[in-house]
Amino acid sequence: MSPNAPAAAGPRTHEMVVVHRGLRREARLLVELVAAVAPGDTARARLLADHFRTYRLGLHHHHTAEDAHLWPPLLARVDLEADVVLRMEAQHDRVAATLAAADAALPAWEAAAGEAARDTLTALLADHRAVLLEHLDEEEAALLPLAARYLTAAEWNRMGEDFAAHVPKPKLLHYLGMALEDADRTERRALLAALPPPVRLLWHTIGRPAYARTTRTLRTSP
């Protein structure tokens, strides 16, 4: 470890793995659900377009929080591993570009649910998924071990605080549901334990049933 590295307790980097699992699932489902929409089904197209915008918002703020609070301290402390951090930054730009391309194609499909527009959007979402998976896989393999070595828990937690500060409050519970959906019992317990008690109460009373209703509507074929 670098002599400039902090000596405080390290971060809970496995939380990022749990979040990534939800992103992988949602990126896959977007491709599958959009591809399955029948031509002319504008109601279904509007529903999935809104879901894409929710997904894009969450991923955007997830990455901007990393840009602000993960890369700078790591670049200040690593030496030979700086290329890993710089590569992660470049991959964020590529992920953002694929999201922007899909977002630009969305209105044409949303308006008329045409077959050609659907197929164009499906291809762009598949491109986005491929770029995202490459990034998430490498981040988990190469970046998270660096974060565990060089960051304190407080520094790591700033990403979550930044995310919560910039995301509309009603959507926070939805993003929590995205992370918890495929978490095992230990992961779920750890994620919920890190939240303030009022947020845990909101999740159990409002967030969990609302998330279940939303996912059931999204994933049930017309």
Buried (B, 14 or more C-beta within 10 A) or exposed (E): EEEEBBEEEBBBBBBBBBBBBBBBEBBBBBBEBBBBBEEEBBEBBBBBBEBBEBBBBBBBBBBBBBBEBBBEBBEEBBEEBBEBBEBBBEBBEBBBEBBEBBBEBBEBBBEBBBEEBBEBBBBBBBBBBEBBBEBBEBBBEBBBEBBBBBBBEEBBBBBBEBBBEEBEEEEBBBBBBBBBBEBEEEBBEBBBEEBEEEBBEBBEEEBBEBBEEBBEEBEEEE
